[in-house]
Amino acid sequence: MGDRLAAWASLVADRVFGPVFTLDATRVGRRFSTFLIRWAYLLVLVGVLAVFYRSWRGDLNAPGGVVHPSVLTRFAENFFWVYSVTQFLVIATLTPAFTAATITDEKERKTLHFLLVTDLTGREIVFGKLAARIGALLTLVIAGLPIVSLMQFFGGIEPRLLLVSLSMTISTVLSLSALSVAASVLMARTRDAVLLAYALPVAYLYLSFAAVDGIGWSTNPQVQTLADRFVRGNPFIAGREMGRTLDLDDIPPAAVWYVGFHVVVAVFGMVFAAWRIRASVRREGGTAAPRSRAGMMMAWVLGRRSRARWHPVVTDDPIRWREIHVEPGSNSGILHRVFFFSILVAVFVPFFNIASLLLLDSGYGQFRSPLETFRSSTKLWVCTVTCLFGILMLLRATVRGASAIAGERDRDTWVSLIGTPLTVREILNGKWAGCVWGQRDAMILLGTVWAIGVLTGSVNVVAITLTGIALGAYLSAFAALGISCSADARSSRVAIGRAVPTALLLLGGYWFVLGCCCAGAGWSGAGELVGYASLFIAACTPVVVLAALPAMDSEILLSSRDGILTVWFLTGVAGVVVGTVGWGWLAMIWSEKAHAAFAKEANRDHEIPGARPRGPRSAPQQGGQLDNWRNGGST
């Protein structure tokens, strides 16, 4: 019976997904990284839930050993929601990194053309490769179900809650995977696909929150209806709506809308990827350069080269010159242009809105003057843009660093690179400079925002200077992190799989675990000490520093009267200083780690610090006589 069921399942999989699914499912399932991610996910899940149980230990240890049923019910429901939120956040964070290399992996290994010359359709190729990776992600969802079964000992949970949680998680995995495979089809390299796969959901969250604010300003019912439908896929908005109707016996309508929205996105993303996979390969081929002005303009819009690019003169540091001036960036034609202009609109439209409110204000404010309102709103705008673009810069530097060395293997230029007379230090320094200087477009945009904040008197010059120094330290460290993960990786996919989760954890992801630990340990007896320690650690966290440091000024220190706020302020400043120095120290550690790993891979152990230097090359001997190979004599 079992053999027949397995044969039937294999037949159905071949008919639905094609033969690519069987091969990729076997290959993905046997990778060590798959087992590592699964065990790490389970350890995080069990740790968070154990801390949650510890925080409820006082309520569960009732006098006489008898716990009231209402306490058990509340514990089971809260336990389940903590489990669901943790599972959703972890899986939603891992999905783009896990599925964005679906097609670009084949492109970089030069094997996609072999798939396309077979009789397989685009649907079979895309669906087969994507289904294998989605299946590996869904095993994480299944792995957590035994933990949910423990709730039966505490009174159990409602089946509809489990249905809602699983439906929302699985639909989110499907939609994010579809967007990732579409990005993988559009992009030529894994690093660009990963960045686009993370940028699209973040852009949607930003636009959906902006649409929520715009619903109240619009008087057109059709616009309000479209905006209401558009924000249905935002998990934060859906969670807020579910909290209002969750006490009812029916399934919350917000959950139904959320699942439907993401299923539609998943269908469109998969269909688009299957439709464009062959066209994307044809587009990578060379085309004749246009001669007319209209043709040159169209080539610029589509991202095609209409004339030879100008490059500065090659310097004495060729790797640095190549990484800065020649290494192609994330350019995919019209998509790159639209994304660039969309970022400009998303950044500066809120400021123009704030300025228009200042000009149109009648001056009859009840609490503050229009100028004070303008400056506080501009300060909030500067902090928001600094945080978002700072995170984007750090992730871009990490992903580019992860493909700096491993990308040479993918492009078959590894042997040419290590065959040059350049030292390991020169190669890695050039790669690092490319990772940092490759963020110059975001630096220019961020500098413009800071200049607007300083000129309007909304932010302090000292705070902006400290923010720039801290961002430089973070950028150096995350670029070194990516290069260290790439130094001994066999492909860009492996290096990005190492670097991106580590970067997300260091950006501030560890605060989720720290928050649960603080909640579980309690605040009694050491509340003030724990508060100072939390503030100090927060001041070392990049996300917190980028969001809060531009808003700091001397008014906070001068407004303190009892000295408590002064201590908190000085604790935060000390955390920023120590954190900046610490991130610079991490950058040096990761640089030395990358140097040792790259030297070992390139068979240049003599360049590792502390290693035994290579002796002078001796002349070969033949028949006991010295070989005259140095001076060209007869041998």
N, C-alpha and C positions, 0 to 999 in steps of 0.2 A: 504493500500500500504506500509506504514511504517513497519507494523508487518511482512509482507511477506519479505520485504527487510532484516529486522533484522534476521528472521529465515533462509533466504538464506545465509547471512553472517556467522551465527553461524554454519550452515552445512558445508560451505566451510572451515571454520577455524578448525572444528573437523576433516575433511577429510585430510587437509594439515598438520596441526600441532598436531593433537591428542587431547585427553581430558585434558592433562596436561596444555595446553595453556590457556584454559578457566579458570581453577582454579588459575593459577599463574597470569594471567592478572587481574583477580578480586582482588587477594590479593595484588599485587604490586600497582595497581591503587588506593587502599584504604589506603595505608600507608601515615602517616603524612609526612615522609621524602620526598615522591614523590611530594607532594604539596609544601613543603618548598623549594626543589631544583628548582621547576618550578618558584615560585615567586622570589627567589633569582636571577635566571637567567634573568628573565624579568626586574628586577630592575637594574641589572648591564647593561643590553643591553640598556634600556631607559636612564640610567645615562650617558653612554658613548656617545650615539647619541645626547643627550641634550648638552653635552659639545662640541661636534663637531659642532652642530648648532650655539652655542655661538661663536665659533671661526670664523664662516662665517658671523656673524652678520654685520660686516662692509661692506662686499661685497653685502649683500642682501638689506641693507638700502641705496638704491641709491637715489640721489637727485631727487625730484619730485615724488617719489614713484614708478617709472618705472624701473624695473630691466631688463637688456639685456638678451635675451633668451640664449645666450652662457654661461652666468654666471649661470643661472638656470640649464642648462644641466651639466656643470661641477660640480655644487653642488650636483645634483642628483646622478651622477656617483660616486663621492667620498663618498657621504653618503652611497650608497649601498655597496661599497667595505669595508668601515669601519664596517658596519653591518655584512658583510659576514665573514670578518677576525675574528671579535669578536665572532661570533657564532661558527665558526670552532674551534677556540682555546678553548673555554669553553666546547664545546661538546666533543672534542677530549681528553680533560683532564679528564672529568667525566666518559667517557665510560669504561675504564678499572676498575675503582673502582665500577662502577654500575653493571658490568656483570661478574666480576671475581669470585663472590660467587655463581654462578649459580648452580654448582654441589657440591662444598665444603660445602655449607649451608646444603644440605641434608646429606652429610657425617657426619658433626659435630652434627647434630640432630639425627643421627642414623636412618634416614628414607629412605635412598637411597635403602637399601635392600628390603624394602617393595615395592618400585617402580619396582625393577628388577625382583621380583617374579611374577609380573603381566604379562599379555600377551602383554604389550606394548613393542615395539621395541626400540632399542637405538636411532633411528632417531626420534621417537615420543617424547621420554623423552628430548633429547637435544634440538631439534627444538622447542618443546613446551615451555620449560622453557626459552630458549634464545629469542624466538619471543616475549614473554611477556615483557622482559626487553628492547629489541630493540624498541618495541612499545612505552614504556614510554620515551625512549630517543628521538624518532622521534616526540613526542608531543612538545618537546622543539623547534624543527625546525618549526613545524606548528605554535607554539605560536608567533614566530617572524614575520610571514607573514603579519599580520595587520600593523606592523610598515613599512614594505616595501610598502604597499598600499598607504602610505602617499606621496610617491614619485610622484604620479599622479598629485598632486597639483604643482609640480615643473618641469613639463614637462615629467615625466615618465622615465623609463629605458628600455633598450632593453630586449625583452623576452629571448634572447639567454644568456644574462648575468645571469639572474635568473636561467635558466636551468643549466648553467655551475656550478654556486655556489651550488645549491641544489644537483646536481649529485655528485660533489666532496665531499660534506659534508656527504651525505647518504652513499656513498661507503666507506668513511673512518670509519663511525660508524659500518658498516657491517664487515669490515676487523678487526678492533680493537675488536669488540665483538666476532668474531670467534677465534681470538688469545686468548682472555680472557677465553672463555669457554674451549678451549683446555688446557690452563693452569689450569683451575678448575678441569678438568678430571685428569690431571697428578698429581696434588698436593693433599695432604690429608687435608690441613687446609687452611682456607680463607686467612690468612696473607701471606702464601707462594704463593698462587695463585695471590694475588694482586701484590706482588713484581715481580713475573715473568711476569704478564700482562703489567706492566710498563717497565720492563727491555727489553723485546723483541722489542718494537718500538724504544726505545732509542738506542739499539744495531744496529738496522737496519739503523737509521739515521747516526750513526757513521760510519758504513761500507759503506753506500752509498756515504757519503762525501769523504771517503778514496778512493772509486772506481772512483769518479770524478777526483781526483788527479792522480790516476794510469792510467787513460785512455791515458793521454798524454805521459806516459813513455812506454807504450806497443806498439810494432810494429806489433803484430798479429791481423789481422782484425777480426777474430772470437772472440778473447778476448775482443776487443773493442766493438763488437756488444753485447756480453753478459753483459758487464759492463754497456753499455748504456741502455739495457732493465732492468737491475737490479735497476738502480737509478730512473726509471720512477715513482715509488711510493713515492718518497720523496716530500712532499708538498712544501718545500722551492725551490727545483730545478724546480718543475713544475710551481710554481708561477713566477720564473725568466723567464722561457721559454714562459709562457703565456703573460708576459709583452711585449715581442717582437712581438707577432702576434695578440694581442688583438684588434688592430685597424682594422683588416680585418673583412669582413662580415661573414666569416665562423666561426664555432666553433674551437677554438685553438686545434691543434693536441696534444699538451701536456696534455690538459684536458682529451681528449679521452684515451690517454695512461694511465693517472693516474687512471681514473675510471676503465679501464680494468684490470690494475694491482691489484687494491684492490678488485675487484669482484673475481678474481682468488684466491687471498689469503683467502677471505671469504669462498669460496666454499671448498677449501682444509682444512681450519680450522674446519668448521662444519662437514665435512665428517670424519676427523680424530677423532673428539670428539665423534661422534656417533659410530664409529668403536671401540674405546678404552674404552668406559665407563664401560663395563662389565669386561674387562680384568684388568682395574685399581682397581676394587673392589677385584677381585681374587688375585691380586698382594699384597694387604694389609694383606692377611692371612699369618700365619706362615708357614715356610718351614723348612725342615730338614737341619741342618748345614752341609756343605760339609766337607769332610775329606781330599781329595787329594789337592795337591798344585794348580793344575789347577782349581779345583773347587773353592778353596778359592780365587784365582785370579779373576775368573769370578764373584764370589759374590762381590768382591770389586768393580769391574767395574760396575756391575748392582746396587750397593748400598745396597746389602743384607748383613746381619750380619753373618759372618762366625764363630765367637767366641764371648764369653762374653766380653763386653767392660770393660776396666779398669777405675776405678774411684778412686780419692783420698779419704782419710778418711773423714767421715762426721764431720764437725766442729760444733761450738756452734751456728752457724747461718744456720740452715738447708734450709731455703728458698733460701738464696744466693747460697749455695752449689748446690741445685737442679737446679736453673735457669742457673748456669754457666756450670755445669758438666753433668747434666742429661737431661735437656730440649732439645729435638731434634731441630735441625736447619732446614734450607731449603734444605733437601736432598732428591732427587728423583732419585737416581741411576745414570744411565749413562748420563741422562740429566744434573745432577749436575756436573759430571766430565767434560763433554764437555763444559759447561758454564764456569766452573772455568778456564780451560786451554785456552778458547777463550778470557777471560778477561786478562790473562797473556800475550797472544800474542798481543792483541789490545793495551796493555799498553806499552810493551817494544819494540815492532817492530819499532814504530816511533823513539825511542831513538837510536836504532841500525842504523836506516837509517841516522839520524843526524850525528852519529859518523863515519859512512862510508863516508859520504860526506866530513868530515874533513880530513880523511886519504887520500881520492882520490883527494882532491883539489890541484890544481897546484900552488896555491899561487899568482896567478895574478889577485886577486880581484880588482875591480875598485874603490870601496869605503871603504871597511872594510877588515881587515885581516881574514883569515880562522878561527882563534881562536875566534875572536869577533863574527863572524857569528855563530859558534858552540855554544857559550855561550848564545847568544840571542835566538837561536832556542831551546836550552835546557831550558831556562827560560820559554819560551812559553809552552813547553811540561809540565814542572812542574806545571805551573798555570792551564793548561787545565785538567790534571789528578787530581789535588787537588780539583778543582771545581766539576768535574763529580763525583769523589768518595766521596767527602764531601756531595753532595746532596744525593747520594745513601745511605751513612751511616745514614743521618738524616731521610730519609724516612724509612729505615729498622728499626731504633730505634722507630719511631712513630708507625709503623705497629705492631711491636712486643709488644710495650707497650699497644696498643689498644686491643691486644688479651691476655694480661697478666692476667687480672681478668675475663673478659668475657669468655676467653677460659676455665677457670675452670668450668663455667656453662655448656659449650658445652660438656666437657668431663665427666660431672657428678661427679666432684671432689670438687664442691663448698662447700658442707656440711662438707666434710672431712677437708677442709682447715680451715673453720671458727670454727670447733670443736676442733682445737688444742689450747694449752695454749699460743700460740704466740700472741703478741700484733699486733694491726693494723700497727703500725710503723715498726715493724720487718718484717711483710709480705711485705709491700710496698717498704721498703728499699731493700729487697732481689729481688723483681721484677724489681726495677729500676736498680740495679746492673747488673742483667741479660740482660736488654735492652742495657746498655752501653757496658758491657764487651762482649756481643754477636757480636760486630762489630770488634773484635780483628783481624780477617783475613784482613779486609779492613785497619785497623790501621797498620798492619805489611807491607802491600803492599804500603801504603802511606808513611810510614817511610822509606822504601827502596827508593822510588822516591825522597823524600826530601834529603836523604843521598847522592844520586847521584848528585843532584843539588848543594849541599854544597861542595862536594869533587871536582867537576869540576869548582868551582868558579862562577857558573851561578846565584846563589841566595845567599842572605845574611842570616847568622845564626840568627840574631835578627829578621828578617822578618819571618823566618820559625818558630821561637819560639813563636812569637805573633800569627801566624796562628794556631799553635797547641793549644795555650790557648783559642783562640776564638772558634776553633772547639770543644774543650772540653765543653765550655759554651753552645754552640748550641746543642751539643749532650745531655747534661743534660736536657736542656729545652724541646727538642722534645720528649725525653723519658718520661719526666713528663707529657707532653701534651697527649701522647698516654695513659698513665695510668689513667689520670684524665678523659678521655673520656670513659675508660673501667670500671671505678669503679662502676658505676650504670647502665651499659648497660646490656640488657638481652641476648645478643649474640655478638659474634665477628663481625658479619656482621654489626650490628648497630654501634658498637664502631669504626670500621674501616671507616664506612660511615661518622662518625663525625670527626675523626682525620685526615684522608688524605686530604680532601678539606681545612681544616684549616692549615695543614702543608704546602700545596702548596701555599696558600695565604701568609703565613708568610715567606716562602722561598724567595719571591720576586714577587709573583703574584700581589700584591697591586700596583706595579709600573706601571702596565698597566692603572689602574684608575688614578694614580697620574700624569702620562704622559699626559693623556687626559685632566685632570684638568689644568695642566700647559699650555697646548696648548690653552685651552679655555679661561683661564684668561689673557693670553697675557704676554709679558715680558716688556712692556713699563713702565718706572717709577720705577721699582723695579727689573730690570734684574739681577744686581749683587747680591742683597739680596736673590733672588730666587735661583740663582746659588749656593751660599754658603749653603742655606738650603737643596737643592737637594743633594749636595755633602755630607752633614752631614747625611742625611737620607740614602743615598746609603752606607755610611760607617757602618751603622747599619744593613744592609741587608746581610744575610748569603751568598747568591749567589755572590754578588759583592765582599764581603770580601774574600771569598775563591778563587775567580778568580784573584783578583788584589793584595791582600796583600803579597803573596810570591814574587811578582816582585818589591816591594818597596825596595829602598836602599838609601843611603846617597847622591848618585850622583844627585838625583832629587833635593834635598834641596840645594846642593852646586852649581848647575847650575843656580840657580835663581839670577838675577842681579837687577831687579827692585822691588823686594819684593812681587810682586803679587803671584808668584808661591809659595813663602814661606807661605803666608796666606792660599792658597789652600791646601798645604801639611799639615800644622798644623790643618786645619779644618778636613781633612780626618783622621788624627791620633786621634784627639779628638772624632770624630764619632766612630772610632773603639773601643776606650777605653770605652766610654759611652755605646755603643751598647753591648759590652761584659758584662759589669756590669748589664745592663738592661736585657739581656737574662738570667743571673744568678738569677736576681730578679724574672723574670717570672717563672723560674724553681721552686723556692721556693713557689710562689703563686699557681702554678698548683699542687705541691706536697701537700700543705695544703688542696686544694680543693679535691684532690683524697682521702686524709685521712678522711675528713669529710664525703664524699659520701660513702666510703667503710665502715666506722664505722656505718653509718646509715643503710646500706644494711645488714650488719652482726649483727644488733641489739646490737651494742656496743657503744651506745651513750655516755657512761661514759668516753670513751677514746678520745672524741672530746675535743680539747683544750678549756678551759673555761666552760665546761659542769659540772654539779653537779656530784661529785663523788658518786659511788655506795656505799651504806651503807653495814655494815656487814650482812651476811645472818643470819636470825633469825631461831630458831628451830621451826618446825611445832608444833602446839598445837592440842590436841584432848580431848574434854570434859573438857576444862579448865585446863588440866594438861600438863606440858611440856613433849614433846616427847623425849625419850632417843635415838634418832637416831644417835647421835654423838658417844656415847660410846657403841653402840651395845646392849643396854638393851631392855627389852620387851616393846612393844608399847601398 
